[in-house]
Amino acid sequence: MNGDNGTSTQAPQMRALLFTDLCDSLILVERIGDAAAAELFQAHDRLVLVLQQQWNGRLIDRSDGLLLLFERAIDGLGFALDYQRGLMEIGKQRDIVLRARAGLHVGEVLTWENSPEAIKVGAKSLEVEGLAKPMAARLMALARPGQILLSAVAESLTHRAVGELRERGERLVWKSHGGWRFKGMPGRQDIHEVGEREFAPLRAPRGSPKARRAVPLWRRPMTLLAEVALVAGMVFGTWAFLRPTPAIAFGERDWVVLGNLHNLTGNALLDDSLQQAFRISLEQSRYVNVLSDMKVQETLERMRREGGALDRDAAIEVALREGARAVIVPTVAEVHGRLRVSLELIDPNTGNTAWSDHADGRGMESLLGSTDDVVAQMRAELGEAMHDISRDSMPLPKVATASLDALHAYAMGVKAYGDGRYDDAQRFFGQAVRFDPDFAFAYLAQLRIQWGRGNPEGARQSLAAAKRAAGRLSGRDRLYMDAWDADLNGAGTLATAEKWKLLGDLYPDYHGAHANYAWSMLSVGRYSESEQAARKAAVAQNPLQAMALQALGRAELAQNHADAALRSYRQSARIGQWSVNRHMVAALAAHGDLVGAQRMLAAAREDDLAMHLEGTAVALDAGEPAAALRANAGALRHCGDNARICGMFQAQSLSLASIAVRKAGAHEYEQLIATMIAQAADPAAGERGEWLYMAAASAYLAQRAELYDVARRQLPHLQRLAKALDDPRGTQMVAVLVANQDRVDGRAAQSVQRLRALIDGSELFQVHVALQDSLVAAGDQVAAAAEQRWLATQRGRAYAENAGSYLLQALNVHDSRAAQRRLDATSLQ
């Protein structure tokens, strides 16, 4: 080297040059002040130093932004990506927005080192010159905030080596911004952008006096204005003369029926897989609603066409019966050596084809792309805005799977699930994820089966697998997964409910979201909200309408509207074709028809655990304690090895002991409470809030049995858990326990104050029972009589309250009946 004499003895070297510029740095300093800015830039410098070492970069200049030199282009790209992420983190910590623009180019440069003397007086240690340097600087100047622009050479080299970035490289988005001309530089320069989808602008760079798009003469502004004016006049005149009327009067959120795929290829693999692909692609739309397979099969059964193919005529009849606006019939065929995917849109009122189109491709790998193309064309035909289609939809290989084998197995699993063959469904879904380990839809399907079978741990494993592949889910299905995540991983009832509500608000015709929100609101005593959500789910288009009507009936019953509840249950019975149902039993009993309730109970299977709940409550309501004991004993015989269900029925047995239907010693209470507290305290256990409620309720039952020391010993443990878990029902049950202990210990006034603070319309039934006892102890007979009247009239609520899986239902009913008997006795005096 020749020191700082401005010459180099080395030949030019091929290097990657990266220019970056921190956007609006002067404005930032002015806004946050010198001291905060100094600390910010120190954090910035630490970030740059770490990234230099990680990506083997050499810092050349930092006078106005950064200039770094790399031996490999992929190292320069890695630095730029991590630099953008690092700036976002620094900004987030200080509640400011930090972004940089970056330009990366690869070309020949000359380098030389300055002498120590020159460096001492301010020179850089290494000098870099060459045409590549202004090229990289032009790219940086052209970039928007947060944007990384590359020259054609840099793009080619980095794209080829992107595998070295591993998983992160798979998430990168590459976009060409066409040709540009830079002032002072010869020829046209092709500009490219790369970035991560959630951060990169992915927009055309801003032009400037030193950089403009390379366009031919006929595309220059003044020429274009004249051309556009001429063409617009011709097009408008032609359109006005030939304007077509809309094919079908279709409105947002109207329903369509998807007919069976007409497969003319002879490849049976496509029957189910491509049918499912059409459904998944259509269901990404917020504009078009697709009638579910389950609802279609239900309608076909009413048409006496069970198991029949949903051909054109059958699909039209289903659409007319269910009020759908259109029928869609997909076809796949081989035409001139290419695979053609086509859609036919049929008006069910006339049976005429209103629109049809197709997309062609070569080979099986083209089918999913063709499906996306033709579905997007049809959605636009129905009136959905193109920007909505682009915003709400992902390509099928990304939102589902690129494997037709996986889609075929998934479709077979969906059919088996709809038929109630859960073992087969689980096997098919398992095969689907073996074909494609990132098939998130299939993991969510496995989750539903595991949860329905009472296997929360298996459900969590399926959820974890789905979360690893969350990028393969549509926006709606990611929200669905988030709700399950909150439920399965202990976020709490209210947090989970909010997830379901968000899903239902954003996708109003996603009935499962409304149904799950309705059950969540029921479980925390917000019965009016539960009713509103259940009504949104209890519509004809919902394939599980019968179940949604049961949720509606339960919410109505909890509000003491027994007549309305019975109407909802009878409608559910007609649709669901059932004759025996525990919720109907409760509604009949609350309405006063104990004979009808007992008749339905007698028709139930002995191993129907849920019926034993109402069986115990109805027996107490009818004044038959022996029958209540038999019902509870039958449940304990059949509860199997499910610890929570068996524990709940054991606690129900203690509720019978607390009202002297049977005898139980202190040891029996203490053993059960200790087991439940251990489950509630175990971070690995599921449904910890439910365990807390059951433990507190069991301690309350000990108080009712006058075993006050049992409750007193367990109370500190329960209070700590209530604070830690913050479960609404569990916390309230502990509060009732504390208030009841106050009464027992002679602090009746304090007990009354505690209990009245809990009353907001969503309170537990036993709040009023405990309040009545405390008012009597405090000598307030007038207020105690008012509570007695409330208990006597709230029979629907006594039956419908589902806290702790209806653990205290029988006790609630007993207390309501006892209050009524006391009122009757008083009226006879």
C-alpha positions in Angstrom: 0.0 0.0 0.0 1.1 3.6 -0.7 -0.3 5.1 2.5 -2.6 8.2 1.8 -1.2 9.3 -1.5 -4.4 8.4 -3.3 -3.2 5.4 -5.3 -3.6 1.7 -5.0 -1.2 -1.1 -6.0 -3.9 -3.7 -6.0 -6.2 -4.8 -8.9 -9.9 -4.1 -8.6 -11.8 -6.5 -6.3 -15.4 -7.7 -6.6 -17.2 -6.7 -3.4 -20.7 -6.2 -2.1 -21.4 -2.6 -0.9 -24.2 -1.7 1.5 -25.3 1.9 2.0 -27.8 2.6 4.8 -29.4 5.8 6.1 -31.3 6.2 9.4 -34.5 8.0 8.4 -35.4 11.4 9.9 -32.5 11.2 12.4 -32.3 15.0 12.8 -36.0 15.3 13.5 -35.7 12.5 16.0 -32.9 14.2 17.9 -35.0 17.4 18.1 -38.0 15.5 19.4 -36.4 13.3 22.1 -33.6 15.7 23.2 -29.8 15.4 23.2 -29.4 13.1 26.2 -32.0 10.5 25.0 -30.6 10.8 21.4 -27.0 10.1 22.7 -28.2 7.0 24.5 -30.2 5.9 21.4 -27.2 6.3 19.1 -25.0 4.3 21.5 -27.5 1.5 21.3 -27.5 1.9 17.5 -23.7 1.6 17.5 -23.7 -1.5 19.6 -26.2 -3.1 17.2 -24.0 -2.2 14.2 -20.9 -3.7 15.9 -22.7 -7.0 16.7 -24.0 -7.3 13.2 -20.6 -6.5 11.7 -19.1 -9.4 13.6 -22.0 -11.7 12.8 -22.0 -11.0 9.0 -18.3 -10.4 8.4 -18.8 -6.8 7.4 -16.3 -4.0 7.4 -17.5 -0.5 8.3 -16.0 2.0 5.8 -17.8 5.2 6.6 -20.4 6.5 9.0 -20.4 10.2 8.3 -24.0 10.2 6.9 -25.4 6.8 7.4 -23.4 3.6 7.0 -21.2 2.3 4.2 -20.1 -1.4 4.7 -18.1 -3.7 2.6 -18.7 -7.4 2.4 -16.9 -10.2 0.5 -20.3 -12.0 -0.2 -23.6 -10.4 -1.2 -25.6 -12.7 1.0 -23.7 -11.4 4.1 -24.7 -7.9 3.1 -28.3 -8.9 2.8 -28.2 -10.7 6.2 -26.8 -7.5 7.8 -29.5 -5.3 6.2 -32.3 -7.6 7.3 -31.1 -7.9 10.9 -30.3 -4.2 10.9 -34.0 -3.4 10.1 -35.2 -5.8 12.8 -32.8 -4.4 15.3 -33.8 -0.8 14.7 -37.5 -1.8 15.2 -36.6 -3.3 18.6 -34.6 -0.3 19.7 -37.5 2.0 18.7 -40.1 -0.2 20.4 -38.2 0.0 23.7 -38.3 3.8 23.5 -41.8 4.1 22.0 -40.5 5.6 18.7 -40.4 4.5 15.1 -36.9 3.7 13.8 -36.4 2.8 10.2 -33.6 2.9 7.7 -33.4 2.8 3.9 -30.7 0.5 2.4 -29.1 -0.1 -1.0 -27.0 -3.2 -1.9 -24.9 -3.5 -5.0 -22.1 -5.9 -6.1 -19.3 -4.5 -8.3 -15.6 -3.9 -8.7 -13.9 -1.5 -6.2 -10.4 -0.2 -5.4 -9.4 -0.2 -1.8 -6.4 1.2 0.1 -5.4 1.9 3.6 -4.5 5.3 4.9 -1.4 6.0 6.9 -1.6 6.2 10.7 -0.8 9.9 10.4 -3.7 10.5 8.1 -6.0 8.5 10.4 -5.0 10.6 13.4 -6.2 13.8 11.7 -9.6 12.3 10.8 -9.1 10.1 7.7 -10.8 6.8 7.4 -8.7 3.7 7.9 -9.8 2.2 4.6 -10.8 4.0 1.4 -13.1 2.5 -1.2 -13.7 3.9 -4.7 -15.2 2.7 -7.9 -18.4 3.0 -9.9 -20.0 0.4 -7.6 -20.0 2.9 -4.8 -22.3 5.6 -6.3 -24.5 2.9 -7.6 -25.1 1.5 -4.1 -25.6 5.1 -2.9 -28.2 5.8 -5.6 -30.1 2.6 -4.6 -30.1 3.7 -0.9 -31.3 7.2 -1.8 -34.1 5.8 -4.0 -35.4 3.4 -1.2 -38.4 4.2 1.0 -38.1 4.0 4.8 -37.7 0.4 5.8 -36.9 -0.7 2.2 -34.0 -2.7 1.0 -33.2 -2.2 -2.7 -30.8 -4.4 -4.7 -29.2 -4.1 -8.1 -29.8 -6.9 -10.6 -26.3 -8.4 -9.8 -26.9 -8.3 -6.1 -30.4 -9.8 -6.5 -29.1 -12.7 -8.6 -26.3 -13.5 -6.1 -28.4 -13.2 -3.0 -31.3 -15.1 -4.4 -29.1 -18.0 -5.4 -27.5 -18.2 -1.8 -30.7 -17.4 0.2 -30.8 -21.0 1.5 -27.9 -20.0 3.8 -30.4 -17.8 5.7 -32.4 -21.0 6.6 -36.0 -20.6 7.8 -35.7 -16.8 7.5 -34.8 -17.1 3.9 -38.1 -18.9 3.2 -40.1 -15.9 4.6 -38.4 -13.4 2.3 -40.4 -11.7 -0.4 -38.7 -10.7 -3.6 -40.2 -8.0 -5.8 -38.9 -6.4 -9.1 -39.4 -2.7 -9.5 -38.4 -2.7 -13.2 -35.9 -0.5 -15.0 -34.6 2.8 -13.8 -32.2 5.4 -15.1 -29.7 7.1 -12.7 -28.3 10.5 -13.4 -24.6 10.3 -14.4 -24.7 6.5 -14.8 -24.9 4.9 -18.2 -27.7 2.5 -19.3 -30.8 1.2 -17.6 -30.6 -0.3 -14.1 -33.0 -3.1 -13.0 -34.0 -2.5 -9.4 -35.2 -5.2 -7.0 -36.6 -5.2 -3.4 -36.3 -7.9 -0.8 -37.7 -8.0 2.7 -39.8 -9.8 5.2 -43.5 -9.6 4.5 -44.5 -8.0 7.8 -41.8 -5.3 7.6 -41.0 -4.6 4.0 -42.9 -1.8 2.2 -43.0 -3.8 -1.1 -43.9 -0.7 -3.0 -42.3 1.1 -5.9 -39.4 3.4 -4.9 -39.9 7.1 -4.9 -38.6 8.8 -8.0 -36.3 11.9 -7.7 -34.4 14.3 -10.0 -31.5 11.8 -9.9 -33.5 8.7 -10.6 -36.5 8.0 -12.8 -38.2 5.1 -14.3 -36.9 3.8 -17.7 -40.0 4.1 -19.9 -40.4 4.3 -23.7 -41.6 7.5 -25.4 -45.2 6.3 -25.7 -45.4 5.9 -22.0 -44.2 9.4 -21.1 -46.8 11.5 -19.2 -47.9 13.8 -22.0 -48.2 11.1 -24.6 -50.1 8.9 -22.1 -52.6 11.7 -21.4 -53.5 12.0 -25.0 -53.7 8.2 -25.5 -55.8 7.8 -22.3 -58.3 10.5 -23.3 -58.8 8.8 -26.7 -59.2 5.3 -25.4 -61.4 6.3 -22.5 -63.9 7.9 -24.8 -64.0 4.8 -27.0 -64.3 2.5 -24.1 -67.0 4.5 -22.3 -69.1 4.7 -25.5 -68.8 0.9 -26.1 -69.6 0.1 -22.5 -72.6 2.3 -22.4 -73.9 0.6 -25.5 -73.1 -3.0 -24.6 -73.3 -2.8 -20.8 -74.4 -6.2 -19.4 -76.8 -6.7 -16.5 -75.3 -8.5 -13.4 -75.4 -12.2 -13.8 -76.9 -12.8 -10.3 -78.3 -10.4 -7.8 -75.7 -11.3 -5.2 -75.0 -9.3 -2.0 -72.3 -9.4 0.5 -72.4 -12.4 2.9 -75.0 -14.2 0.7 -74.7 -18.0 0.6 -73.7 -20.4 -2.2 -73.9 -24.1 -2.6 -70.7 -25.9 -3.9 -71.7 -28.8 -6.0 -69.6 -32.0 -6.4 -66.5 -31.8 -8.6 -67.1 -33.1 -12.1 -63.8 -35.0 -12.6 -63.2 -35.9 -16.3 -59.5 -36.8 -15.9 -60.1 -40.4 -14.6 -57.8 -39.7 -11.6 -59.8 -40.6 -8.6 -57.3 -38.8 -6.3 -58.7 -35.5 -7.5 -62.3 -36.2 -6.5 -62.0 -35.3 -2.8 -58.7 -33.3 -2.8 -59.7 -30.8 -5.4 -63.3 -30.5 -4.0 -61.7 -29.6 -0.7 -59.3 -27.2 -2.4 -62.3 -25.3 -3.9 -64.0 -25.1 -0.5 -60.8 -23.8 1.3 -60.2 -21.3 -1.5 -63.8 -20.0 -1.4 -64.0 -19.9 2.4 -61.2 -17.3 2.6 -63.7 -14.8 1.3 -65.6 -12.5 3.7 -68.0 -11.7 0.9 -69.1 -15.2 -0.2 -70.4 -17.7 2.3 -70.3 -21.4 1.4 -72.9 -23.8 2.8 -71.1 -26.4 4.8 -70.9 -30.1 3.8 -72.8 -31.0 7.0 -75.6 -28.6 6.2 -75.8 -29.9 2.6 -76.0 -33.5 3.8 -78.7 -32.6 6.3 -80.8 -31.0 3.5 -80.2 -34.0 1.2 -81.5 -36.3 4.0 -84.7 -34.2 4.2 -84.9 -34.5 0.4 -84.7 -38.3 0.9 -81.4 -38.3 -1.1 -79.0 -39.6 1.6 -75.6 -40.4 0.3 -76.4 -39.2 -3.2 -74.0 -37.1 -5.2 -74.6 -33.3 -5.1 -75.0 -33.0 -8.9 -76.3 -29.9 -10.7 -80.0 -30.7 -10.1 -79.5 -31.7 -6.4 -77.4 -28.6 -5.7 -80.0 -26.3 -7.2 -82.7 -27.9 -5.0 -80.5 -27.5 -1.9 -79.9 -23.9 -2.8 -83.7 -23.2 -3.2 -84.5 -24.9 0.1 -81.7 -23.1 2.0 -82.1 -19.7 0.4 -78.7 -19.7 -1.3 -78.2 -17.2 -4.1 -76.0 -19.3 -6.4 -74.7 -22.8 -7.2 -71.1 -23.4 -8.1 -70.2 -26.5 -10.1 -66.4 -27.1 -10.5 -64.9 -29.3 -13.3 -61.5 -30.6 -14.0 -60.6 -32.1 -17.3 -57.6 -32.7 -19.6 -57.7 -30.5 -22.7 -55.0 -30.7 -25.4 -52.5 -32.1 -22.9 -53.2 -29.4 -20.3 -55.3 -29.7 -17.1 -58.3 -27.3 -17.2 -60.0 -26.2 -14.0 -63.4 -24.5 -14.7 -66.2 -23.1 -12.6 -69.8 -22.7 -13.6 -72.1 -20.2 -11.7 -75.7 -21.2 -11.8 -78.8 -19.2 -10.9 -80.9 -21.6 -8.8 -84.1 -19.7 -9.6 -83.8 -20.3 -13.3 -81.4 -23.2 -13.5 -79.4 -21.2 -16.1 -75.6 -20.8 -16.2 -75.0 -17.2 -15.3 -71.2 -17.2 -15.7 -68.4 -19.7 -16.4 -64.6 -19.5 -16.8 -61.6 -21.7 -16.6 -57.8 -21.7 -16.0 -55.3 -24.0 -17.7 -52.0 -25.4 -16.5 -49.5 -28.1 -17.1 -49.2 -31.0 -14.8 -50.8 -31.9 -11.5 -48.7 -29.2 -9.7 -50.7 -26.5 -11.6 -54.1 -27.5 -10.2 -54.1 -25.6 -7.0 -52.9 -22.4 -8.7 -55.6 -22.8 -11.4 -58.2 -23.3 -8.6 -57.1 -20.0 -7.0 -57.2 -18.2 -10.3 -60.7 -19.3 -11.3 -62.2 -18.8 -7.8 -60.8 -15.2 -7.7 -62.4 -14.5 -11.1 -65.7 -15.8 -9.8 -65.6 -13.8 -6.6 -65.0 -10.7 -8.7 -67.9 -11.6 -10.9 -70.2 -11.8 -7.8 -69.2 -8.3 -6.9 -66.3 -8.7 -4.4 -63.7 -5.9 -4.8 -60.4 -7.1 -6.2 -58.4 -5.4 -3.4 -60.5 -7.4 -0.9 -59.8 -10.6 -2.8 -56.0 -9.8 -2.7 -56.2 -8.8 1.0 -58.2 -11.7 2.3 -56.8 -14.6 0.3 -53.6 -16.6 0.2 -52.6 -19.1 -2.5 -53.8 -22.6 -1.7 -50.3 -24.1 -1.3 -49.6 -21.5 1.4 -53.0 -21.5 3.2 -53.5 -25.2 3.1 -51.0 -27.5 1.3 -49.3 -28.0 -2.0 -49.8 -31.8 -1.7 -52.8 -33.3 -3.4 -52.3 -36.5 -1.4 -52.5 -34.5 1.8 -55.6 -32.7 0.6 -57.2 -36.1 -0.3 -56.5 -37.5 3.2 -57.8 -34.3 4.8 -61.0 -34.5 2.8 -61.5 -38.1 3.8 -61.0 -37.1 7.4 -63.6 -34.3 7.1 -66.1 -36.7 5.7 -65.4 -39.3 8.5 -65.7 -36.5 11.1 -69.1 -35.4 9.7 -70.3 -39.0 9.8 -69.3 -39.4 13.5 -66.4 -41.9 12.7 -63.9 -40.2 14.9 -61.3 -43.0 14.9 -61.3 -43.0 11.1 -61.2 -39.2 11.0 -58.2 -39.1 13.3 -56.4 -41.7 11.2 -57.0 -39.7 8.0 -55.9 -36.4 9.5 -52.8 -38.1 10.8 -52.0 -39.3 7.3 -52.5 -35.8 6.0 -49.8 -34.4 8.2 -47.5 -37.2 7.4 -47.9 -36.2 3.7 -47.3 -32.6 4.6 -45.9 -31.9 8.1 -46.9 -28.2 7.9 -50.6 -28.8 7.1 -52.0 -26.7 9.8 -55.7 -27.3 8.9 -55.2 -31.0 9.7 -53.6 -30.3 13.1 -56.6 -28.1 14.0 -59.0 -30.9 12.9 -57.0 -33.3 15.2 -57.3 -30.8 18.0 -61.1 -30.8 17.8 -61.3 -34.6 18.0 -58.9 -34.8 21.0 -60.8 -32.1 22.9 -64.1 -33.8 22.2 -62.8 -37.0 23.6 -61.7 -35.3 26.8 -58.0 -35.4 26.0 -56.7 -31.9 26.7 -53.1 -32.9 26.6 -53.5 -34.4 23.1 -55.3 -31.3 22.0 -52.4 -29.1 23.2 -50.0 -31.2 21.2 -52.1 -30.7 18.1 -52.3 -27.0 18.9 -48.5 -26.7 19.2 -48.1 -28.4 15.8 -50.6 -26.0 14.2 -48.9 -23.0 15.8 -45.6 -24.1 14.2 -47.3 -24.0 10.8 -49.4 -20.9 11.5 -48.2 -19.2 8.4 -50.2 -21.8 6.4 -53.5 -20.6 7.9 -55.9 -17.9 6.6 -56.6 -14.9 8.8 -59.9 -16.4 10.0 -58.3 -19.7 10.9 -55.4 -18.0 12.8 -58.0 -16.3 14.9 -59.7 -19.6 15.5 -56.4 -21.1 16.5 -55.7 -18.2 18.9 -59.0 -18.8 20.7 -58.1 -22.5 21.2 -54.7 -21.4 22.3 -56.2 -19.2 25.0 -58.6 -21.9 26.1 -56.1 -24.8 26.3 -53.2 -22.9 27.8 -54.9 -21.3 30.8 -55.6 -17.7 29.6 -58.9 -17.8 31.5 -62.5 -17.8 30.6 -62.9 -14.1 29.9 -59.7 -13.9 27.8 -60.8 -16.9 25.8 -64.3 -15.5 25.3 -62.8 -12.2 23.9 -61.0 -14.3 21.3 -64.2 -16.0 20.2 -66.0 -12.6 20.1 -63.3 -11.1 18.0 -63.5 -14.0 15.5 -67.3 -13.6 15.4 -67.2 -9.9 15.0 -64.7 -10.1 12.1 -66.5 -13.1 10.4 -70.2 -12.7 11.3 -71.2 -15.9 9.5 -68.6 -18.1 11.3 -71.2 -19.8 13.5 -68.8 -21.7 15.7 -67.3 -18.4 17.1 -70.8 -17.2 18.2 -71.6 -20.6 19.7 -68.4 -20.8 21.7 -68.8 -17.2 22.9 -72.3 -18.0 24.0 -71.1 -20.9 26.1 -68.3 -18.8 27.6 -70.7 -16.1 28.6 -73.1 -18.7 30.1 -70.2 -20.1 32.2 -69.5 -16.6 33.8 -73.2 -15.8 34.4 -73.6 -13.1 31.6 -76.8 -14.7 30.4 -78.1 -11.8 28.2 -74.9 -11.7 26.2 -74.9 -15.5 26.0 -78.4 -15.3 24.5 -77.5 -12.7 21.9 -74.5 -14.7 20.7 -76.5 -18.0 20.6 -79.1 -16.3 18.4 -76.4 -15.5 15.9 -75.4 -19.1 15.8 -78.9 -20.6 15.8 -79.5 -19.8 12.1 -80.6 -22.2 9.3 -77.2 -22.1 7.6 -75.4 -23.4 10.6 -74.9 -27.2 10.3 -74.9 -27.4 14.1 -78.1 -25.3 14.5 -79.6 -27.9 16.8 -76.7 -27.5 19.2 -76.8 -23.7 19.0 -80.5 -23.8 19.9 -79.6 -25.7 23.0 -77.2 -23.0 24.0 -79.9 -20.5 23.3 -82.4 -22.5 25.5 -79.9 -22.6 28.3 -79.3 -18.9 28.3 -83.1 -18.3 28.2 -83.6 -20.7 31.1 -80.9 -19.0 33.2 -82.9 -15.8 32.8 -86.0 -17.6 34.1 -87.7 -17.7 30.6 -88.7 -21.3 30.8 -91.4 -21.0 28.1 -88.9 -19.6 25.6 -86.3 -22.2 26.6 -88.8 -25.0 25.9 -89.5 -23.6 22.5 -85.8 -23.5 21.7 -85.3 -27.1 22.9 -88.3 -28.4 20.9 -87.0 -26.7 17.7 -83.6 -28.3 18.4 -85.3 -31.7 18.9 -87.0 -31.3 15.5 -83.8 -30.4 13.7 -81.5 -32.7 15.6 -84.0 -35.6 15.6 -83.4 -36.3 19.3 -86.0 -37.4 21.9 -83.9 -37.4 25.2 -81.9 -34.4 26.3 -80.7 -33.3 29.7 -81.2 -29.6 28.9 -84.8 -30.3 28.0 -85.2 -32.2 31.3 -84.0 -29.1 33.2 -86.4 -26.8 31.3 -89.4 -29.1 31.9 -88.6 -29.3 35.6 -88.0 -25.5 35.9 -91.3 -25.0 34.2 -93.0 -27.1 36.8 -93.5 -30.3 34.7 -91.7 -32.7 37.0 -93.6 -35.7 35.6 -92.5 -34.9 32.0 -88.9 -34.4 33.2 -88.9 -37.7 35.1 -90.4 -39.5 32.0 -87.5 -38.2 29.8 -85.0 -39.2 32.5 -86.4 -42.7 32.5 -85.8 -43.0 28.8 -82.1 -42.1 29.1 -79.3 -44.7 29.0 -77.8 -45.7 32.3 -74.3 -44.7 31.2 -75.4 -41.2 30.1 -73.4 -39.3 32.7 -74.9 -35.9 31.9 -78.4 -37.1 32.5 -77.4 -38.2 36.0 -76.8 -34.5 36.8 -80.4 -33.5 36.1 -81.5 -36.8 37.5 -80.1 -35.9 40.9 -81.5 -32.3 40.8 -85.0 -33.4 39.6 -85.2 -36.0 42.3 -84.5 -33.4 45.0 -87.0 -31.1 43.3 -89.6 -33.8 43.6 -88.8 -34.5 47.2 -87.3 -37.9 46.5 -83.8 -38.0 48.2 -83.4 -41.7 47.7 -83.8 -41.3 44.0 -81.2 -38.5 44.1 -78.7 -40.8 45.8 -79.3 -43.5 43.2 -78.7 -41.0 40.3 -75.5 -39.8 41.9 -74.3 -43.4 42.6 -75.0 -44.3 38.9 -72.9 -41.4 37.8 -70.0 -42.5 40.0 -70.2 -46.0 38.6 -69.9 -44.8 35.0 -67.5 -41.8 35.3 -64.5 -44.0 34.4 -61.0 -42.6 34.8 -61.7 -39.0 34.0 -60.5 -37.3 37.3 -62.3 -34.0 36.8 -65.7 -35.6 36.0 -65.4 -38.2 38.8 -64.3 -35.4 41.2 -67.3 -33.3 40.2 -69.7 -36.2 40.9 -68.0 -36.9 44.2 -68.5 -33.3 45.2 -72.2 -33.6 44.1 -72.4 -36.5 46.5 -71.1 -34.3 49.3 -73.7 -31.7 48.4 -76.3 -34.4 49.2 -74.5 -35.0 52.5 -74.5 -31.3 53.3 -78.3 -31.3 53.2 -78.6 -34.6 55.3 -79.6 -36.8 52.4 -76.6 -39.0 53.4 -73.8 -39.0 56.0 -70.2 -38.0 55.3 -67.3 -37.4 57.7 -64.8 -34.6 57.8 -62.1 -36.9 56.3 -64.2 -37.4 53.1 -64.5 -33.7 52.6 -60.8 -32.9 53.4 -59.5 -35.7 51.1 -61.5 -34.5 48.1 -60.7 -30.8 48.7 -57.0 -31.5 49.0 -57.0 -33.5 45.7 -58.8 -30.6 43.9 -56.4 -28.0 45.4 -53.4 -30.0 44.1 -54.9 -30.0 40.6 -55.6 -26.3 40.7 -52.1 -25.6 41.9 -50.4 -27.7 39.2 -49.2 -25.5 36.3 -49.2 -28.5 34.0 -52.8 -29.4 34.7 -55.6 -28.3 32.4 -58.7 -26.3 33.5 -57.2 -25.0 36.7 -59.9 -22.5 37.2 -62.5 -25.3 37.1 -60.5 -27.2 39.7 -60.3 -24.1 41.9 -64.1 -23.6 41.7 -64.8 -27.3 42.6 -62.4 -27.1 45.6 -64.0 -23.9 46.9 -67.5 -25.3 46.4 -66.5 -28.5 48.3 -65.2 -26.4 51.2 -68.5 -24.5 51.1 -70.4 -27.8 51.3 -68.3 -28.6 54.4 -69.6 -25.4 55.9 -73.2 -26.3 54.9 -72.6 -29.7 56.8 -71.4 -27.6 59.8 -67.8 -29.0 59.4 -66.4 -25.4 59.8 -62.9 -26.5 60.7 -62.5 -28.3 57.4 -63.3 -25.1 55.5 -61.2 -22.9 57.9 -58.1 -25.1 57.3 -58.4 -25.0 53.5 -59.3 -21.3 53.1 -55.8 -19.9 53.0 -54.8 -22.2 50.2 -57.9 -21.4 48.2 -57.4 -17.6 48.7 -53.8 -17.9 47.3 -55.0 -19.8 44.3 -57.9 -17.5 43.6 -55.4 -14.6 43.5 -53.0 -16.5 41.2 -55.5 -17.9 38.7 -58.0 -14.9 38.6 -60.8 -17.2 37.4 -64.2 -15.4 37.7 -66.2 -18.3 39.1 -63.5 -19.8 41.2 -62.7 -16.4 42.8 -66.4 -15.7 43.5 -66.8 -19.1 45.1 -63.9 -18.4 47.4 -65.5 -15.0 48.3 -68.7 -16.8 49.2 -66.7 -19.2 51.4 -65.0 -16.2 53.1 -68.3 -14.5 53.7 -69.9 -17.6 55.1 -66.9 -18.0 57.5 -67.5 -14.5 58.7 -71.1 -15.4 59.5 -70.0 -18.6 61.3 -67.5 -16.6 63.3 -70.1 -14.0 64.4 -69.4 -11.3 61.9 -72.8 -11.3 60.2 -72.7 -7.6 59.2 -69.4 -8.0 57.5 -70.6 -11.2 55.7 -73.6 -9.3 54.4 -71.4 -6.5 53.1 -69.1 -9.0 51.3 -72.0 -10.9 49.6 -73.8 -7.8 48.5 -70.6 -6.6 46.8 -70.8 -9.7 44.6 -74.3 -9.1 43.2 -74.2 -7.7 39.6 -76.5 -10.0 37.8 -73.9 -12.6 37.0 -73.4 -13.8 40.6 -73.6 -17.4 41.6 -77.0 -18.7 42.9 -75.4 -19.6 46.2 -74.4 -16.0 46.8 -78.1 -15.4 47.6 -78.4 -18.5 49.7 -75.4 -17.4 51.8 -76.8 -13.8 51.9 -80.1 -15.0 53.2 -78.4 -16.9 56.1 -76.2 -13.9 56.9 -79.2 -11.5 56.9 -81.1 -13.8 59.3 -78.0 -13.9 61.6 -77.8 -10.1 61.4 -81.4 -9.8 62.4 -82.6 -8.2 59.1 -85.8 -10.3 58.6 -87.2 -8.0 55.9 -84.1 -8.3 53.6 -83.9 -12.0 54.4 -87.5 -12.5 53.2 -86.7 -10.7 50.0 -83.8 -13.1 49.4 -86.1 -16.0 50.1 -88.5 -14.8 47.4 -85.6 -14.4 45.0 -84.5 -18.0 45.6 -88.0 -19.3 45.2 -88.6 -17.6 41.9 -85.2 -18.3 40.2 -85.8 -22.0 39.4 -84.5 -21.6 35.8 -81.3 -20.1 37.1 -80.9 -22.9 39.7 -81.0 -25.5 36.9 -79.1 -23.6 34.2 -76.0 -22.3 36.2 -73.1 -24.4 34.8 -70.2 -23.4 37.0 -67.9 -26.3 37.8 -69.8 -28.5 35.3 -73.1 -28.0 37.2 -71.5 -29.2 40.5 -74.0 -27.3 42.7 -77.0 -27.7 40.4 -78.7 -30.2 42.7 -78.1 -28.0 45.8 -79.3 -24.9 43.9 -82.6 -26.7 43.0 -82.9 -28.0 46.6 -82.5 -24.5 48.0 -84.9 -23.0 45.6 -87.6 -25.6 46.4 -86.9 -25.2 50.1 -87.4 -21.4 49.8 -90.7 -22.0 48.0 -91.9 -24.4 50.7 -91.1 -21.8 53.4 -93.0 -19.1 51.5 -96.0 -21.5 51.1 -95.9 -22.3 54.8 -95.8 -18.6 55.7 -98.8 -17.8 53.4 -100.9 -20.5 55.2 -100.2 -19.0 58.6 
